[in-house]
Amino acid sequence: MGCPMDSNAESLLQTLQQFLKQLRQQRPACSKLAVGFSGGMDSHVLLHAIHQVLQLNADNAEQNPRLHRFELRVLHINHGLSPYADAWQGHCEQISLTLNVPFLAQSVIIQCKPGESLEEQARQARYKIFAEQLQPEECLLMAHHQDDQAETLMLRLMRGAGPRGLAAMPLSRPLGKGLLWRPLLEIPRTGLQDYASACQLQWIEDESNLDVRFDRNFVRHELFPLIAKRWPGYRQCWQRSSQLSAEADQLNQELACIDYQLVMTDSKQQLDGNALCALNRARQRNVIRYWLSLLGFPDPGWQVLRRCSDELLSAAVDAQPELIWDGHEMRRFQNRIYAFPSMPLLDKTQTLLLTVKDLSCVEKIDLPDNGLLMFSHTHSTTGSNLLKLPDNGSLLISYRRGGEHCRLSGRRTRALKKILHDAGVPPWLRDRLPLLCYENQIVYIPGAGVCDGFAAPSGTTGVRLEWLPTVDSTLS
């Protein structure tokens, strides 16, 4: 295999062989591998070892041409945080060249605001690049090992994480167009050290790894040596705890899926508040977290989930509670729970002038900072509530200013505020609702209907307007 191996080093290679066997059975199969290579010992061991195993498999493939082959390349992220960053990049490129493996380096700029973690900002920037670079059917291999897993568990425990957080790093997960895998996750760092020594690898020592001002370094250099003196087998025990936490999280997910069927509505961005209140608080929080993940929203965290039960669901029927986190919002209206990204500020004085000729053929109009206004031309029947376009002139799209009155077709004149309330338009959308006007008169209210005198007669072609807010589809 290119260097003398002890039992620990051989075990590492066997782990990678089993990993490649698992990848061959993956559907769709991974045909390309990329190693996240920092130049440190861990990633150097992974790159060298996977290269060794692939070479051995290539030799075997000469006798068995049907054996699955993998392409291998190296991805290096230059964070620019150390004065030696460019030298490290050069070192990584030279190692890749020696192994005859394609090399790609990407530089990132870390902008850390006061109070933010430099470690976390660097991690996010790194994974953003990885996600952008991964190709379909490509697996990114990371060199995280058992000690890294224990550190992650400790840090998440200190943040008060639940089962999902205490499951620590998963073995694999989707990333970009490909997958991320951590094939060495069950191997202790000593196993990697043995391999590095046996193969006489040369690696980079990042001086920042000794700075105990960083939480992970403090855990690694200060806490864990002390814990190991009393409980030398803590890594294996903690690994088992992480696996049990992962199983508990899976059970929570399965329960949330069941509960979601009970609380879902005709809109994916709304939940049935009454059905939610019928669940105990733990299940409320569990299914809300699941729902938000389906929407692709960031995890709200414990405090926001707790407030969902204490404030959003426990509020009086006529209350309008709201929760805001990470640029997203949850609100309650008429016993429905809404979730949506926070909307940009809207200039309600703006107007948009449209000719009747334009409206006769248009399908949608972009509204500045306010989504889309959709137009559908369809055959009118009795009660279809469609707009009859005037023969000529222009129509105006404007916004509610307050005090407006209008008369829906077949109804009496009422305040616009009351009409919107009865139409079920949530309060936070009422001032954003685009109103179609003709000669200073409201003629169509999306979500409520056409005004008196402007309804398309049965048997003619009329227009239906549908407003799709920038970040919400509650009226669709």
Buried (B, 14 or more C-beta within 10 A) or exposed (E): BEEEBEEBBBBBBEBBEEBBEBBEEBEEEBBBBBBBBBBBBBBBBBBBBBBBBBBBBEEEBEEEEEEBEBBBBBBBBBBBBBEBBEEBBEBBBEBBEEBEBEBBBBBBEBEEEEEEEBBEBBEEBBBBBBBEBBEEBBBBBBBBBBBBBBBBBBBBBEEEBBBBBBBBBEBBEEBBEBBBBBBBBBBBBEBBBBBBEBBEBEBBEBEBEEEEEBBBBBBBEEEBEEBEEEEEEBBEEBBEBBEEBBEBBEEBBEBBEEBBEBBBBEBEBBBBBEBBBEBEBEBBBBBBBBBBBEEEBEBBBBEBBEBBBEBBBEEEEEEEBBBEBEEBBBBBBEBBBBBBBEBEEBEBEEEBEBEBEEBEEBEEBEBEEBBBBBBEBEEBEEEBBBBBBBEEEBBBBBBBEEEBEBBBBEEEEEEBBEBBBEBEBBEBBBEBBBBBBBEEEBBBBBBBBBBBEBBBEEEEEBBBBBBBBBBBBBBB
